[in-house]
């Protein structure tokens, strides 16, 4: 699979991997900030954005997609930053292809099984009948009582595009993401990654609890844990400047 990716800047390569329902645009602020010293590559992961739709969606496959991209573009090693699902994809790559990953940053995700925070969102999105809606405003009005948070709705609505017949369609492969949702929640495993690793958690998020730090250290013995207090799960949206400072400090040490 040949992933679609955006590139910023030049220098040593850094990949940034988005989370579930996301795509490369979500990280442009951080990418442009790091592009002063790096070639920053923000791919759309399989079944998301402008990358190909596939019939399956596992972390092993996402890691292979990234491996293939690096080989095709003559990138022999890189730093990796991954958020949520993208964090697990980055962990999978580091655990199985450690030579490809110099430094690993995982934003608000740990390697163990994740809690299901998305089934209501899947159900809401699956309830949209694109054959009947006439406008984005109509879609948002339908989603508003089901997904009360305005920011979350706007994030999800970015996944809607115009189809060839002039109607609406999903950019993402919603049926396969739902079919493989258990695989998205599943833990990643492998031989410990011994190189530098940084786990950044939002102080208002519960995705990395103190009780889960020993599990992180078991697979990533060199891991540092940093908490950005006034941030939820979307650390890069809530506190972009603080996150950028943390990333620069880690990547340039």
C-alpha positions as CSV (number, residue, x, y, z in Angstrom):
1,X,0.0,0.0,0.0
2,X,1.3,3.4,-1.0
3,X,0.3,5.9,1.7
4,X,-0.6,9.5,0.9
5,X,1.7,11.9,2.9
6,X,2.4,15.6,3.3
7,X,6.0,16.9,3.8
8,X,7.2,20.0,5.5
9,X,10.8,21.4,5.8
10,X,14.0,19.6,5.4
11,X,16.6,17.9,7.6
12,X,16.5,14.6,9.6
13,X,13.1,12.9,9.0
14,X,10.3,12.9,11.6
15,X,7.0,11.1,11.0
16,X,3.8,12.2,12.7
17,X,1.0,9.7,12.8
18,X,-2.6,10.8,13.4
19,X,-5.3,9.0,15.5
20,X,-8.6,7.3,14.7
21,X,-10.8,9.4,12.4
22,X,-7.9,11.8,11.8
23,X,-5.6,12.5,8.9
24,X,-2.4,14.4,8.1
25,X,-4.0,17.9,8.3
26,X,-4.7,17.5,12.0
27,X,-1.0,18.0,12.9
28,X,0.0,20.8,10.5
29,X,0.7,23.3,13.4
30,X,3.2,20.9,15.0
31,X,4.6,19.8,11.7
32,X,5.4,23.3,10.6
33,X,6.9,24.1,14.0
34,X,9.3,21.1,13.7
35,X,10.0,21.8,10.0
36,X,12.5,24.5,11.0
37,X,14.9,21.7,11.7
38,X,13.4,18.5,10.2
39,X,11.8,17.0,7.2
40,X,8.4,16.3,8.7
41,X,6.3,13.6,7.1
42,X,2.6,13.4,8.0
43,X,1.0,10.4,6.3
44,X,-2.7,9.5,6.2
45,X,-2.8,6.0,7.7
46,X,-4.6,3.2,5.8
47,X,-8.4,3.7,5.6
48,X,-8.0,7.4,6.5
49,X,-7.8,10.6,4.5
50,X,-6.4,10.2,1.0
51,X,-4.6,6.9,1.6
52,X,-6.0,3.8,0.1
53,X,-8.9,1.9,1.6
54,X,-8.1,-1.6,2.6
55,X,-10.2,-4.6,3.7
56,X,-8.5,-4.8,7.1
57,X,-7.0,-2.6,9.7
58,X,-4.4,-3.9,12.2
59,X,-1.3,-2.4,13.8
60,X,0.9,-5.0,12.1
61,X,-0.5,-3.8,8.7
62,X,0.0,-0.2,9.6
63,X,3.6,-0.8,10.6
64,X,4.2,-2.6,7.3
65,X,2.7,0.3,5.4
66,X,5.2,2.6,7.1
67,X,8.0,0.3,6.5
68,X,7.1,0.2,2.8
69,X,6.9,4.0,2.7
70,X,10.3,4.4,4.2
71,X,11.9,1.8,1.8
72,X,10.2,3.5,-1.2
73,X,11.4,6.9,-0.2
74,X,15.0,5.8,0.7
75,X,14.5,6.7,4.4
76,X,16.6,4.4,6.5
77,X,15.6,5.6,9.9
78,X,13.5,8.4,11.4
79,X,12.0,9.8,14.6
80,X,8.4,9.0,15.1
81,X,5.6,10.9,16.8
82,X,2.2,9.1,17.1
83,X,-1.1,10.2,18.7
84,X,-3.6,7.7,20.0
85,X,-4.1,5.0,17.3
86,X,-1.1,6.5,15.5
87,X,0.8,6.1,18.7
88,X,0.1,2.4,18.8
89,X,1.1,2.2,15.1
90,X,4.4,3.9,15.9
91,X,4.9,1.6,18.9
92,X,4.3,-1.4,16.7
93,X,6.9,-0.2,14.2
94,X,9.4,0.5,16.9
95,X,8.9,-2.9,18.6
96,X,9.2,-4.9,15.3
97,X,11.6,-2.7,13.3
98,X,13.7,-1.0,15.9
99,X,16.4,-0.1,13.3
100,X,13.9,2.2,11.6
101,X,13.1,4.3,14.6
102,X,15.6,6.6,16.3
103,X,13.4,8.2,18.9
104,X,9.8,7.4,19.7
105,X,7.2,9.9,21.0
106,X,3.7,8.6,21.9
107,X,1.1,11.2,22.6
108,X,-1.7,10.1,25.0
109,X,-1.7,6.4,24.4
110,X,-0.1,3.4,26.1
111,X,0.7,-0.1,24.7
112,X,-2.0,-2.0,26.6
113,X,-5.6,-2.6,25.7
114,X,-7.5,0.7,25.2
115,X,-10.9,1.6,26.7
116,X,-13.8,1.9,24.3
117,X,-14.5,5.6,24.0
118,X,-15.7,5.5,20.4
119,X,-18.6,3.1,20.0
120,X,-21.2,6.0,20.4
121,X,-19.3,8.0,17.8
122,X,-19.3,5.0,15.4
123,X,-23.0,4.5,15.9
124,X,-23.7,8.2,15.3
125,X,-21.7,8.3,12.1
126,X,-23.2,5.1,10.8
127,X,-26.7,6.7,11.3
128,X,-26.0,9.3,8.6
129,X,-27.8,8.5,5.3
130,X,-25.9,10.4,2.6
131,X,-28.7,9.6,0.2
132,X,-31.0,11.8,2.2
133,X,-28.9,14.7,3.4
134,X,-28.6,17.9,1.4
135,X,-26.0,19.9,3.3
136,X,-23.2,19.8,5.8
137,X,-25.4,21.9,8.1
138,X,-28.1,19.1,8.0
139,X,-25.4,16.5,8.9
140,X,-24.2,18.6,11.8
141,X,-27.7,19.2,13.1
142,X,-28.2,15.4,13.1
143,X,-25.0,14.8,15.0
144,X,-25.4,17.6,17.5
145,X,-27.5,15.7,20.1
146,X,-25.5,12.5,19.6
147,X,-22.1,14.1,19.8
148,X,-22.6,17.2,22.0
149,X,-19.0,18.5,22.0
150,X,-18.7,21.0,19.2
151,X,-14.9,20.5,18.7
152,X,-15.4,16.7,18.3
153,X,-18.2,17.3,15.7
154,X,-16.1,19.6,13.7
155,X,-13.2,17.2,13.8
156,X,-15.4,14.4,12.5
157,X,-17.1,16.5,9.8
158,X,-13.7,17.0,8.2
159,X,-14.0,13.4,7.1
160,X,-16.9,14.2,4.8
161,X,-16.2,15.0,1.2
162,X,-18.2,15.3,-2.0
163,X,-18.8,12.2,-4.1
164,X,-18.6,12.0,-7.9
165,X,-22.4,12.3,-8.2
166,X,-22.4,15.5,-6.2
167,X,-23.6,14.0,-2.9
168,X,-21.6,13.3,0.3
169,X,-19.3,10.5,1.2
170,X,-16.7,9.5,3.8
171,X,-13.1,10.1,3.2
172,X,-12.3,7.3,5.7
173,X,-13.3,3.7,5.3
174,X,-15.9,3.7,8.1
175,X,-17.2,0.1,7.6
176,X,-13.7,-1.4,7.9
177,X,-12.7,0.8,10.9
178,X,-15.8,-0.4,12.7
179,X,-15.2,-4.0,11.7
180,X,-11.7,-3.8,13.0
181,X,-12.4,-1.7,16.1
182,X,-11.5,-4.5,18.4
183,X,-8.1,-4.6,16.7
184,X,-7.7,-0.8,17.1
185,X,-8.3,-1.3,20.9
186,X,-6.0,-4.2,21.1
187,X,-2.5,-4.0,22.8
188,X,0.7,-4.0,20.9
189,X,3.5,-6.5,21.8
190,X,7.0,-7.3,20.8
191,X,10.6,-7.2,22.0
192,X,11.4,-4.2,24.1
193,X,12.5,-1.0,22.3
194,X,15.7,0.2,24.0
195,X,16.1,3.5,22.4
196,X,14.9,6.9,23.7
197,X,11.1,7.1,24.1
198,X,8.8,9.8,25.4
199,X,5.1,9.3,26.4
200,X,3.2,12.6,26.6
201,X,-0.1,12.5,28.4
202,X,-2.8,15.1,28.8
203,X,-3.5,16.1,32.4
204,X,-7.2,16.0,31.8
205,X,-7.1,12.7,29.9
206,X,-7.3,9.1,31.3
207,X,-5.6,7.4,28.5
208,X,-2.3,6.9,30.4
209,X,-2.9,6.3,34.1
210,X,-0.1,6.0,36.7
211,X,-0.9,2.3,37.1
212,X,-0.1,1.8,33.4
213,X,3.4,3.2,33.6
214,X,5.0,-0.1,34.6
215,X,3.6,-1.6,31.4
216,X,5.1,1.2,29.3
217,X,8.5,0.7,31.0
218,X,8.4,-3.1,30.3
219,X,8.3,-2.5,26.6
220,X,10.1,0.9,26.5
221,X,12.7,0.7,29.3
222,X,14.1,4.2,28.5
223,X,10.7,5.8,28.4
224,X,10.1,9.3,30.0
225,X,6.6,10.3,31.0
226,X,5.6,14.0,30.6
227,X,2.2,15.4,31.6
228,X,0.8,18.5,29.9
229,X,-1.6,19.6,32.6
230,X,-4.2,21.8,30.8
231,X,-4.7,19.3,27.9
232,X,-7.2,16.5,27.2
233,X,-6.7,13.6,24.8
234,X,-6.0,15.9,21.9
235,X,-2.9,17.4,23.4
236,X,-1.8,18.9,20.1
237,X,-5.1,20.8,19.7
238,X,-5.4,21.9,23.4
239,X,-1.8,23.0,24.1
240,X,0.1,23.1,20.8
241,X,2.9,25.5,22.0
242,X,3.6,23.5,25.1
243,X,3.6,20.2,23.2
244,X,6.0,21.7,20.6
245,X,8.4,22.8,23.3
246,X,8.4,19.2,24.8
247,X,8.9,17.7,21.4
248,X,11.8,20.0,20.5
249,X,13.5,19.4,23.8
250,X,13.2,15.6,23.4
251,X,14.2,15.4,19.7
252,X,17.2,17.7,20.0
253,X,18.8,16.3,23.1
